[in-house]
Amino acid sequence: MDVLRVEKLNKAFKRSFYEKKRQVLFDVDFAIPSQKTTGFVGNNGSGKTTTIKCLFEFIKKDSGKILFFDQVLSAELKKKIGYLPERPYLYEFLTGMEFLKFHWQLSQVGNSKDFFAKAHSTLKLVGLYEVRDRILRNFSKGMLQRIGLAQALLHDPEFLILDEPMSGLDPDGRLMVKDILKEEQKKGVSIFFSSHLLQDMEELCQNLVVIHHGRILYHGELKPFMSRFPTLEEAFRSTRKEVL
């Protein structure tokens, strides 16, 4: 079973009241298979974040169908999903523990007596346990990215959707996040993540979705996409040239 299916997704925006709508997504079609890691590749402005926002109904799609676990998104289905946005809003006056508790209560996935044990183990996983009582205002950019990842992992989701999870991380932070994603893979978690770091994607992914100017150029297994090229970067560059 696919954990996500997107069919004929379209979206247009107005930049101002006087302008006509500008189409940014054109009949976007792809599927995310269960228990696989799928990369979402595209240049800035290609439509990755707009697509992800449509998935969660943060912005309203113009047309198309989006199904999670063969169902329309609901409050119950959201409990199965962990999400890290590209630019997460983090309440800077909260401590790391308070931030996780806020999301635990918001998601309503477990009772309060389970929270502390789960929060502590998750903070250790992302390397933030020692600073759990520090307010987020005093976190570095990389630490903020890791606490954002912690909230996505906190409730043991079946499906992770991560928009640029390596953003702002130093080399050690990137290695840590890659190791975490590999462990989630081993547990059978389905993962869908966007990134500009194609080397990381090549290392982590079994499947790929390629988007360019709002159109899907490829979706399927990674190896066939790379079959004629030594690296994912070269395969991606060649595919874009073919449509220019």
Secondary structure by P-SEA (a helix, b strand, c coil): cccccccbbbbbbbcccccccccccccccccccccbbbbbbbcccccaaaaaaaaaccccccbbbbbcccccccaaaaaabbbbcccccccccccaaaaaaaaaaaaccccccccaaaaaaaaaaaccccccccccccccaaaaaaaaaaaaacccccbbbbccccccccaaaaaaaaaaaaaaaaabbbbbbcccaaaaaaaccccbbbbccccccccccccccccccccaaaaaaaaaaaac
